[in-house]
């Protein structure tokens, strides 16, 4: 059986498909081609470029040092110190993939960073230490932590070496042949020894007491650390500059209570491998909880102060919306600015910010209330931490004249030209450019100065909770926006250079996530991530976390984070940590792929932990291909892929393939032999058909369907797709606007496309279709396909279409919450109760038939879960025509159309029927029909959530 979200014009008449599968040429990992990175400072680029030149010199991992007396070769040898191909992995062990079988190896150190190299070797050292090779290889614990260097040669550092002092110096190792000539040299990577000697679990950041304010900073490689204290964020001269004292890598100072409300930056003197100099770096506190409006100074703010708590804040944990099980979750993904910036029912000062969520009668909040009443439980907010790309000071924003844009043609290039001309200076960005993880973004606050953002963020969380919605934060721990000693967005790499960011085997920063990959395999990186999550959970009472590119984080980190969050209690921390749900993108690519840097949190590795991951299989099955394939690709694949997705993508779920053979979900394969299913419980799959990345659902349907089909049909396809997500086992996830036909004018990557292309209209007067060709950078290659669609007025939905889509969406959500059978809690329950009937060789093309069975109290067999319905049949008909389906096993039941669909405002679904004597169902075209077997003859309350 094949399924298609298109018309018969694009397929053989015997097949109907939902644009399924991946093209053979596509990359398997389904992270979007993005994105989201704005430019770094030119100075930072200069230094990184200088380091990268070393990649082209003689001293790379595959080339030994070539000795020459020419000046150009001397320059190249000097550049070799920019690379760091050796690893100091523990106090007594250095690993280096060097070819020097008969010579000697030395470790060099210079506190003043005076090391240089010529044909005689390294000069300028304060200390030179002879290393002995250990033929036994690297210890098992080192290989576990650094699997990518498992085959490196091992050199022993003498036990009398003062390693704690040496890590503050410029370091290098060099090999010499038996005749005394230097054959190779390189710098060292230090995370291993820093973890070995300086792992720390004590206080960090600012600690407030009744009489003092204390500062703690982990900086074991720093030579000097001072805190520059400012009374006002704009003061040019500090109130005082105080030196911090070091004990075992922790720098600290105990200051007066009068520091509270002041601002500070750290002045850190530290050797930086990107410049080969001891740099005086100025950095915010990695544990900052507040910032100045320009983001350059850390605010000494006590977030536990009563003055920063909205009324009733301390009672919020007891007033949270109920959530009996993670299986009851439904997620709505939303960008803070998108929510209200164009909503004229919101106070102008609040538009685009946190406080818009507190406006109880605004169009946006009324819309959220409608979704909450239908069943949505969680609002997932795109990044709300301090990110680069949007200035927090609103007076610096640039804007376009939207009245001018509104007069342009729907397929004009002018709209995108004006938007992109100011895109790095306007108010818009998705926010995947992290600078400081633990501070609310200032641009979303009415006032970014002082502690206002803390209070406003809390009011937002409280307001959402009060309308029945829990709050999920989108966290981006896989990369940082800045690095190097001078980049204004660099923080961690100024304080402990070379530690927080993951390096390749030449010692240069890995950038597979986008830029500046972080290294959660390092102890203090992992600790910072966990501490940050706890801060958001305790200080802001958020209810869940979505991890961007979670596969680039180690599984151990994710499990540790979950354990720490779930240990929080109302009595001790003011929150119920057991109700916090975490999930993320488990894509497996880059240097971490196939456990290249340890066991990472990929889809296949994370199963069994209870942590959710996005199910790209069900998305690709419906939309066709992947984000990397040709835009018109439909992609034929058997409906087995969707059946696995509807069964929570369970690895061990048994179903029948097209040959009539029973197979497990893990035995259903994608084109490249990758198993489709990977979960062990239903809450480990987050099912989705669209998200902020790539085109919206409405846009991709418009792009892939034939030009000649009607807007009515396209709208039905949109609803069919969301209904599959809503009625499957597992956790459904919806992109904001899916329910109102949201368009971004076919923009496939709107991270920096301004308010114009990202507009949301909760009044349902417009869906933002055809507001100009999407931005050139990411979309120009598709303009020939896009232009005729935007220009054709028949593609534009009317307000009636948008309202109908919203009605359809809320109806299917109410159906999901009308029975616990749609939200089974265990893999065993799904295996016992969920069946697919249109399987094997006699299957009817284009439909999926799923049943869910309940037990009966007092009778052997299945436990009764639902007091209303004993049996449910769901039929998804993707065909452009009505379909009849008959099945012997479904004869003689007392099935009827679900009461919500019987009372639907849409007449099409009411034409669905069931003939008990034949076990036959008739389902209208492009329709999802739900049939239920009531336990009693009386009519049940329509749409009342059933959580029994």
C-alpha positions, 0 to 999 in steps of 0.5 A: 500500500502506498500513500500520497498527499497529491492528486491522481495527476502525479501518480499511477492510478493504483497508488495513493501516497503522502509524499513518502520516503527519502531520496537515495541521494539525501542525507539520512539525518533530518535536521533542516538545512539551516540557518540561524547564524548571524555574522560574528565580529570581524576581529574574531573572524580575523583570529580564527582565520589565522588559526585556520591557516595552520590547517594548510601548513605542514603540521596537520594531523596527517603530516609531520613537520618538514624542517627547512631554513627558509623564512617562509618555512619558518613561518609555517613551522611557527603556524604549527603551534596554532594547531593542537594535535596532542591531548593532555588527557589526565595528569600523567598521560598525553596522547598524540598521533605522531610518527616518531618511532626512535626518538624523544618527546618533550613537553614545553611550557611558557607562562608568557606565551613565548614559545617559538619553533625553528629547525632546532626545535622549540624555544622560549620555554620556562619548562621542558619535560621529557616524556616517556612512551607507554606501549600499553596504550591509553587507559580504558576510561580515557578511551571511553571519554575520547573514543576518537583518539583510541589509537593514539600513542601514549606518553607518560608525564613524570609524576613530579610534574606540577600540572596545575601550574603548567595548564596556565601556560602556553604548551607544546610537545615536540618529537626529536629523531635520534640525531637530535633533529625536531621532527614534529611539534604541536600544541595540546588540547587540555579538557582531559586534564582539566576534568581530571584535576579541576572537576568541581561541584561547589557554588558558581556565579553570584551567591547572595546572603543577608550580608554579602554578595560572593562571586565564584568562577571556574577558570583553572587556566587563568593567570589572573582574574578580576571583577570590574564592578559598575554602579550603572551599566553605562558608566565608563569607569568601574566603581572598583576593580577587585582581584579574585583569589584562586583555590584549585581552579576556582576564583572567588571574592566575597563582596559587600551587600551593596553590590546587589543591583550593580553590574560586573564583568570579569577581566581574565588574563589567560593564554588563548590558543587562537592567538598564541598570546596571553590575552586580557579578556572581558567576559560576562559571568557564565552563570549570569542571571541578569544583564545590562540592556546592551548585554555587555555587563552582568547584573548582580540580581537575586532572582529569589527576591520577593520584589521580582515575583508576581503576585501568587508566584510561590503558589504557582506549583500548586496551580499548574494545569494537571498532567496525569501522564506524559502520554497526555501531552500535546505541544504547540510550538510558538515564537514569542515575537510571532505571537503578538507583534502584529496583534492590534488587540495587544497593548503596543508596548507589549507587542512582540514580548513576554507581557503579550501573553498576559493580555487575557482578551487579546486575539492571541490569548483567546486563540490559545484558550481555544486550543487549550480547551480542545486539548493542547497542554504545552506551549513550546517557546522558541529560544528565550535566553540571551541570543545574538542577532537582535539588539535588546535596545529597541531604539536601535531597531530598523523597520520597513514600511509595511504599507508599501510592501502591502501594495506590491505584487504577490510574486514580487522580489521587492518585499524580500529585498527590503526585508533582507536589507535590514534583517541583521538590524531589525527585531527578528530572529528565531534565536538559535544564536546563544550567548548566555543560556541562563538569562531571559532575552532582553528584546522581549521585555518592555524594558531590557534594563535591570531585572525587568526581564525576570519579572516579565518572563515570570508573568508570561509563564504564570499567565500561560499556566492560568489558561491551562498551558504548561511552558516548554523552553527551547534550549540550545546547548549544542553550540555557542554564537561566539568564540575567541578572545575578542568577539563581543558574543564570546563568553565561555571561550574567553574564560577557559579557552579550548575547553567548552567548545569541541575541537577536531583532531587538529585543535580547531573548533567543530562547526557541524551544528552551525558554529562553535559546537559545545562539548558536553562530554567535558565535565564542567560543560555538562555541569553548566548545562544541568545547572542551567536547566535547574535554574530555569525550572526552579527560578522560572517554573517552566514545565519542559525543555526541547533540546536543539540538535540533541544528538550533539549532546552526550546521552549521559548528559541528557540522562543526568539532566532528566534525573536532576530535574525529576528530583525537584520537589514542591517542598524543597524547590517550589516545583514538581520536577517529576512533571517536567518533560524533555525531548529534542532533535536526535539527529546523528551527524557530524563528528558525533555520528555513530558515537564518534565522541562518546554515546550521544543522544541520538534517536537510537541511543536515547531509547529506553530513557523516557526522553522524547525525540522528534520522529522525522519518519512520520513527517517524511512519510506524509510530506515526501522525501526530506528537507534535502530532497527535490522540492516536488518529490512525492516519494513512494513508500509503503504505508507501513512507515505511517503505521509504525508512526501511528504506533508510537514508532515502537521498536518492537511493535509487530505489524503486517507488511505488504507481503502479509509477513509479520515484522517488528517496527525495527525491521521496517527499513528506510531506503538506506537500511536504517530502521524506521522504529527506535522507541521503547515507550510511547512518550519517546516519540514526538510526532510532527509534520511541520515545525519552525524549520522548513516550509509551513505545512500549508506551504509545502502542500501548496508546493507539492500538489498539482497546480490545478487542484482547488484550494478546498482540496489543499485545505483538506490535505492540510487537515488530513496531515494534522489529524494523523499527528493528532490521533497517533500514539505518542506525543503530537507536536504542532507548529503554530499556525498549522491550524489556521493554514499559516503561510510564510510565502513559501520561505523554507528557512525564515529564521531571519526573514523578519516579521513580514514573512513570519506573520501570524494572524489569530483573527483569521483574516489572512494566512500570510500567503503570497506576500512576495517571493521568499528571501533570495538566499535560501529560496532563489533556486525554487523561485521558478516553482514558487512564482506561479503559485504566488501569482495565482489568486486561486491558491489564496485561501479565504477567511472561511477556509482558515476558520474551517481549518481551525474548527477541524483542528480543534475537533480532532484534538477534542477527539484525541482527548475524548478517550484515553485509548488515543493516549496509551501509556506503555508499549505493551498496551499499544501492542495489545490494543492497536491493530492495523487492518488494511494490510497485506496483499489485499490492501486497498491503496490510499487508506490506513485503517487503525483500531484501538480496543478496550477491555471490560470491567469484570471480564478477563482480558484487557483492562478497561481504560475508557468508560465511554468507548469499548472500541475505536476505528480510525480511517485515514483516506488520502485518496481524492475520491471516496473509499470503501473498506470492508473487513471481516474482523470488523463486522457486527460491531455497534460502531458509529461516527464519533459524536464530535464528527456527527456534530461537526460544522463540516458536512463532508465528514458526516457522510462517513458511514459503517455497515455492521453486517458487512464490516464496511466503511465508507469514507469521503475523499481526503478525510479522517473518520473516527468510529466509536463503539459506545458502552451505553446507549445514552449520548455522551458529552461531546468533547469532554476530555476523558482521562480515565 
